[in-house]
Amino acid sequence: MLNSKSNKKIAIIGLPILSYILFSLFYGGSDQKIGHIEGSFKRPIYFAEKGISKHLPENSMMSIEVAKIKGFKGLEVDVRKTADGEFVLFNDANCKRLLGINKELSDLSAAEVLTPRLHKKNKPSSSSVLMLKQLFKDYGDDFIIYIDLKLDETGDAKELAALIIENELTASVIVSNPNLSLIAGLENEYPEIMTCLSDFKAGDEWILSLLPFDLEPDFTACKADDLDQDHASWIRKNKLMGSKIIYDVNSGNIDLITMLEMQNVIVDYESTMTLGLKD
């Protein structure tokens, strides 16, 4: 029996993609795609969630610079779009928490978003919102960048893909979103873009078995609290460790994730953690 989450995932598949899936049911699906982050990186690869944001504004240049200094090879950022079409690093749909402005970010121009200071613990900091193209320019060669795309429109995803290609970062940027239709559409039109289907729990694997190989995401991601030893063993047995990303990792569950030997880990870093980043 399908749960509500599975039904929701099916519901968001566009008609062209759904037709392709139905075709594959009659003519054969495929094995799950095995994504892999290229490069001679020590495993596991740790991604600094929103930079190092324990005491610094999240998604800010300062938090990202500290992540670089500490030796993180991966960086996780949240991306939204302003009213005039600029991609910016910003988690919330509303600007109240992070900018002190009770307006939707999508209703504000880039100038209106970049002018105020980012807030940390309800107080303005010295940091401003960072534009994605600036991140690519300043740090594109320093990290594997995992973009948590907070947008569901296919057009926005295509614009993001074009920006990644323009900056020659297809080998170091992963676009993540829970919308299967959006991710499959990117894989279909921009196969050079690395994609990740997020919110992908144990028991959801059957969804990918329906997809033709060229529409499958390169990676899948799930919350740390949704991962257990049985599912980790299944991932290892099927040689999918390199294509699984674990997020919402913190000081309370990092020991479990380390014990399960997960290879791609998005971590809310605290100084008490021992990650061996520069070893």
matplotlib code that plots the C-alpha trace (Angstrom):
import matplotlib.pyplot as plt

x = [0.0, 1.3, 1.7, 0.7, 4.3, 4.5, 1.2, 2.4, 5.6, 3.6, 1.2, 4.0, 5.2, 4.3, 2.4, 5.3, 7.4, 4.5, 4.1, 7.7, 7.4, 4.4, 6.4, 9.2, 6.8, 5.9, 9.4, 11.5, 12.9, 16.5, 18.9, 19.3, 21.8, 25.0, 26.2, 29.7, 31.5, 34.6, 38.0, 40.6, 38.6, 39.0, 35.8, 33.5, 32.9, 31.4, 29.2, 29.0, 25.3, 24.7, 28.4, 29.6, 26.5, 26.5, 27.7, 27.6, 24.7, 23.6, 24.5, 26.7, 30.1, 31.6, 30.1, 31.3, 34.8, 35.1, 34.0, 36.8, 39.3, 38.3, 38.8, 35.3, 35.3, 31.6, 29.2, 25.4, 23.5, 19.8, 18.8, 15.8, 15.0, 14.2, 11.4, 13.7, 15.1, 18.4, 19.4, 20.4, 21.4, 18.4, 16.6, 13.2, 10.3, 9.6, 12.4, 11.3, 13.7, 16.8, 16.3, 13.8, 11.4, 8.0, 7.8, 8.2, 11.6, 10.1, 8.3, 11.5, 14.1, 17.8, 18.6, 16.0, 17.3, 21.0, 20.7, 19.7, 22.0, 21.5, 20.2, 21.7, 19.7, 17.3, 20.2, 21.7, 25.1, 27.8, 26.9, 24.6, 22.7, 25.0, 24.1, 24.6, 26.7, 29.1, 29.4, 30.3, 32.9, 34.5, 34.2, 33.4, 36.8, 36.9, 33.9, 31.5, 28.4, 25.1, 22.3, 19.0, 16.8, 13.8, 11.9, 9.5, 9.1, 10.8, 11.8, 13.8, 15.6, 16.5, 17.9, 19.9, 21.3, 22.3, 24.1, 26.0, 27.0, 28.0, 30.4, 31.8, 30.8, 28.9, 31.4, 31.2, 27.6, 24.7, 21.1, 18.8, 15.0, 12.2, 10.1, 10.6, 9.2, 11.6, 14.7, 13.7, 13.2, 16.6, 18.1, 16.3, 17.3, 20.6, 22.2, 25.5, 24.0, 24.4, 21.0, 19.7, 16.2, 15.8, 13.4, 14.1, 13.4, 13.8, 11.0, 11.0, 13.4, 10.6, 9.9, 13.3, 12.8, 9.9, 12.1, 14.1, 17.8, 18.4, 15.7, 17.0, 18.7, 22.5, 22.0, 19.3, 19.2, 17.5, 17.5, 19.8, 16.9, 15.3, 18.4, 18.8, 21.2, 19.0, 18.7, 22.4, 23.2, 20.8, 22.6, 26.0, 24.9, 23.6, 26.8, 24.9, 27.0, 28.6, 25.2, 23.5, 23.6, 22.6, 21.5, 20.3, 23.4, 24.3, 26.1, 23.2, 23.4, 26.9, 28.3, 25.6, 26.2, 29.9, 29.3, 27.2, 30.1, 28.0, 30.1, 28.3, 27.2, 25.7, 26.5, 25.4, 29.0, 29.9, 33.4, 32.8, 32.7, 35.8, 35.6, 39.2, 38.7, 42.3, 43.8]
y = [0.0, 3.4, 6.1, 9.8, 10.8, 8.3, 9.4, 13.0, 12.1, 10.5, 13.4, 15.9, 14.0, 15.9, 14.3, 14.0, 12.4, 10.1, 9.0, 8.1, 6.1, 4.2, 3.4, 2.0, -0.3, -2.0, -2.0, -2.4, 0.0, 0.2, -0.3, 2.7, 5.3, 5.4, 8.9, 9.7, 12.9, 13.1, 14.0, 12.6, 13.6, 11.8, 10.0, 10.8, 14.2, 16.6, 19.4, 22.5, 23.2, 26.8, 27.3, 27.4, 29.1, 28.3, 31.8, 33.4, 34.3, 31.3, 31.2, 34.3, 34.8, 34.8, 31.4, 30.0, 31.4, 29.8, 26.5, 26.8, 27.6, 24.6, 22.3, 21.4, 20.0, 20.3, 23.2, 23.1, 26.3, 27.3, 29.1, 31.2, 33.9, 37.6, 39.4, 40.5, 37.1, 36.9, 33.7, 34.4, 32.3, 32.4, 29.7, 31.2, 32.2, 35.1, 37.6, 38.3, 36.0, 36.7, 40.3, 41.7, 42.5, 40.9, 40.3, 37.4, 37.2, 36.6, 39.9, 41.9, 43.0, 42.0, 45.5, 45.4, 42.0, 42.9, 46.3, 45.2, 43.2, 39.5, 38.8, 36.3, 35.6, 38.5, 41.0, 42.5, 41.3, 42.8, 40.3, 40.8, 38.3, 36.6, 36.2, 32.8, 34.0, 35.6, 32.3, 30.6, 33.3, 33.3, 29.7, 27.6, 26.0, 25.5, 23.2, 20.6, 22.8, 21.2, 23.6, 23.0, 24.6, 26.2, 26.6, 24.3, 25.9, 24.0, 27.3, 28.3, 25.0, 25.4, 28.9, 27.5, 24.8, 27.4, 29.4, 26.3, 25.5, 29.1, 29.0, 25.6, 24.0, 20.9, 18.6, 20.4, 21.6, 19.3, 20.6, 19.1, 19.3, 16.9, 17.4, 14.3, 15.9, 18.8, 16.6, 14.2, 17.2, 18.5, 15.0, 14.9, 18.3, 18.9, 15.5, 17.1, 18.6, 16.6, 16.2, 14.9, 13.9, 14.9, 13.7, 10.2, 7.7, 4.0, 2.3, 4.9, 3.0, 1.5, 5.0, 5.1, 1.6, 3.0, 5.7, 5.2, 5.4, 8.8, 10.4, 9.1, 11.5, 11.1, 11.2, 10.7, 12.3, 11.7, 13.0, 11.4, 10.5, 8.6, 6.4, 3.1, 0.3, -1.9, 0.8, 1.6, -2.1, -2.1, 1.0, -0.7, -4.0, -2.3, -0.3, 3.0, 4.6, 7.1, 8.3, 8.7, 12.0, 12.4, 15.7, 17.2, 15.7, 17.3, 16.6, 14.3, 11.9, 12.3, 9.2, 7.0, 8.4, 7.8, 4.3, 3.6, 4.8, 7.1, 8.8, 12.2, 14.0, 17.5, 18.5, 21.4, 21.8, 22.4, 22.8, 19.7, 17.4, 15.5, 15.1, 14.9, 17.5, 18.4, 14.9]
z = [0.0, -1.0, 1.7, 1.3, 0.6, -2.3, -3.7, -3.6, -5.5, -8.2, -8.4, -9.2, -12.2, -15.3, -18.1, -20.5, -17.8, -16.7, -20.3, -20.5, -17.3, -18.6, -21.7, -19.5, -17.7, -20.9, -22.4, -19.3, -16.7, -15.7, -12.9, -10.6, -11.8, -9.8, -9.3, -8.2, -7.2, -9.3, -7.9, -5.5, -2.4, 0.9, 1.8, 3.4, 1.7, 4.3, 3.1, 5.4, 5.8, 4.9, 5.5, 9.2, 10.6, 14.3, 15.1, 11.6, 9.3, 7.3, 3.5, 4.0, 2.5, 6.1, 6.9, 3.5, 4.0, 7.4, 5.9, 3.4, 6.1, 8.1, 5.2, 4.0, 0.5, 0.2, 0.7, 1.0, 0.2, -0.3, -3.4, -4.2, -6.8, -6.6, -8.3, -11.1, -11.7, -9.7, -7.9, -4.3, -1.3, 1.0, 2.9, 3.8, 1.5, 3.8, 4.7, 8.3, 10.1, 8.0, 7.0, 9.4, 6.4, 6.5, 2.8, 0.5, -1.1, -4.5, -4.3, -3.8, -6.3, -5.9, -4.8, -2.1, -0.9, -1.0, 0.8, 4.3, 6.5, 7.2, 10.7, 13.2, 16.3, 15.5, 15.2, 12.1, 11.2, 8.9, 6.2, 3.2, 1.0, -1.4, -5.1, -6.6, -9.5, -6.9, -5.1, -8.4, -9.2, -5.7, -4.6, -7.6, -7.6, -3.8, -3.1, -4.4, -4.1, -3.2, -4.1, -2.2, -4.8, -3.1, -6.3, -8.1, -11.6, -14.4, -16.0, -12.9, -12.9, -16.5, -15.8, -13.0, -15.2, -17.8, -15.2, -14.0, -17.6, -18.3, -15.3, -16.3, -13.0, -14.2, -12.4, -9.1, -8.6, -7.6, -8.0, -5.4, -5.2, -3.9, -7.1, -9.2, -12.3, -12.1, -11.5, -14.3, -16.6, -15.9, -16.5, -19.8, -21.1, -19.3, -18.8, -17.9, -14.8, -11.6, -9.9, -6.6, -5.6, -2.0, 0.8, -0.6, 2.2, 2.6, 0.7, -2.1, -4.3, -6.4, -7.8, -9.5, -10.9, -13.0, -14.6, -17.8, -17.0, -18.6, -16.4, -13.1, -10.7, -10.2, -6.4, -3.9, -0.4, 2.9, 6.4, 8.8, 11.1, 8.2, 7.8, 9.8, 9.7, 7.4, 4.8, 5.0, 4.4, 1.4, 0.0, 0.5, -1.0, -4.1, -4.5, -4.1, -1.3, -3.7, -4.9, -1.5, 0.3, 4.0, 5.3, 8.7, 10.3, 13.6, 16.9, 18.0, 15.1, 13.6, 15.4, 13.9, 10.4, 10.8, 12.1, 9.0, 6.8, 4.7, 2.0, 1.3, 4.5, 4.9, 8.4, 10.6, 11.9, 15.6, 17.0, 19.1, 16.0, 15.0, 11.2, 10.2, 7.5, 6.8, 7.3]

ax = plt.figure().add_subplot(projection="3d")
ax.plot(x, y, z, "-o")
ax.set_aspect("equal")
plt.show()
